Amino acid sequence: MDPGNPLLEQGLATSLYNIRDFDAAIPLLKKLLKQTPEAPELNFLCGGSYLNMKQPGRAIPYLEHAAKIEPAFLPARAALGQACLESGQPAKAIPHIRAALGIDADGQAHFRLARAYRMTGQREPAQHALRQFQQIRQAARDRQRELEAEYQVTGP
């Protein structure tokens, strides 16, 4: 191993993030960000670490920077929307959550969008987002039932 190799350190930081060892990932990510502050992935991982540690206020600057550098980086936009919502800024959350709806596989972004709309007094869009959330969840349950039926083990 080559100590101090930025590519190896980035791989280590990503692995630490993936195993949810955020306390270990953050110092390494901050070190890497000093070397390459315009790396959207590093900003996302650092912000995402803080968000997962229930510190949305600390997450926002990193996630904002990631989204500013690469607006099409949808995981960063989704995380930024979540951080804004969790820090009591629902109006600021809405455009970021909306931008990331295309990657909402489990319906959580639609649910967050419904919350943000409701918190800003936008009743109709909130109800629409909630209906979409329910449809996504129902489709996931249906897929799960189909998979269970398809792979059901039966006797001879």
N, C-alpha and C positions, 0 to 999 in steps of 0.2 A: 504494500500500500504506500501511497505517496501522501504523507501528512500535508495538509494545507492545500491539496488539489481541489479547486472549486467544484469540479464536476463530481468528484467523490463526495465532497461535503454536501452538495445539493442532493445527491442520491440518498445520503444518510438522513438529511433533513426531511426529504419526502417520505422515507421509510418511517421515521419517527412520527410524522404527521399521520401516516396511514395506520399505524398501530396505536394512535391516540395518546402518544407520549408528548403532549404539548409543552410541558415544562422543559423537556430536553430539546425539543425542536426550536422553540422561540429564540434562545440565545444563538444557536447556529444560524438560523434564518436572518437574524439581525446582523450577524457578522457578514454573511453573504450579501445582504442588502447594502452594506457599506461599500462593498466592491462593485456591485451592479444594482444601483438603486432603481433603475428603469426596467427591471425584470418583472413582468406581470405575474409570472408563476410564483416567484418568491414572495411578492407582496400579497398574493392571494393566500399562500400557505401561512404566512405570518398572521394576516387578518383572520383567516379561518381558524387558526389555533386559538387566538383570543376569543373568537365567537364561540367556539366549542367549550371554552373555559368559562362561559357565561360572562364575558367582559366585552359587550358589544361596543361600548364607547372607545375602548382601546383598539378594537378591530377596524372601526370605520376609516381612519386615515389610510391604513394599508389597502383596504378593499377599494376605497375611492381612487387611490393611486393606480391600482391594477386596472380598474375600469376605465380610468382616464387614458392610460397607456394603450389599452386594447379594448375598446368598447364592445367588440364582438366576443369577448371572453365571458361567456354566459355563466359559468359557475361563479365567477367573481361578482357579476351583476346580481345573481340570486343571493349570494352571501351578503352583499352590501344591502340589498333590500331587507333581508332578515335582520341584519344588525341595526339598520335604521328603525325598523319596526320595534325591535326589542329595546331600543333606547328611547322610545317615545316620540319618534319622528315619522309618523305614518305617511304624511304627505310626501316626504323625501323618499320614502321606501317605494311608493307606487311605481314610478317609472322604471326602477331597477327590477322589481318583481315582474312587471309586465314584459320587460325585455327578455326575461329568462323563462317565460312560460313554455317555450318550445322544448325545453329540456326537463319539464316537470313530469317525471315518470310515475311518481306516487301521489300526486295531487297536493302535496304540501305547499307548493308555490301558489296554487289557486286558493288554498285555504288562507295563506298569509295575505294574499291580495284582498280576499273578502274581508279579513280583519282590518286591513289598512283602509279600505273604502269605508267600512262601518265606522271606524274611529274618526274619519274625516267627514262623516255625515252624508256620505254618498250611498244612499240606500239601494237604489236600483243596480248599480254596478256591483255592489256587495252581494246582492242576491244572485246575480248572474254568475259571479265567480264561485259562489258557494254551490250552485247547481253544477257547474263544471267540475268542481272538486268531487261532488257526490258521484257524478258519472264516471270519473277516472277511478275512484275507489270501487265502484260496482264492477267496472270492467276488469279491474285487477282481481277481485273476488271470483268473477266468472272464469278468468284464465286459470286461477288456482284450482278451482273445481274441475275444470277440463283436464288439467295436468294430473290431478289426483285420480280422476277416472281413467285416464289413458294409461297410467302407470300402476294401477291397482293390481296387486298380486292376488291371484286366485289359485285355488287348489287344482289338482289334476282332474 
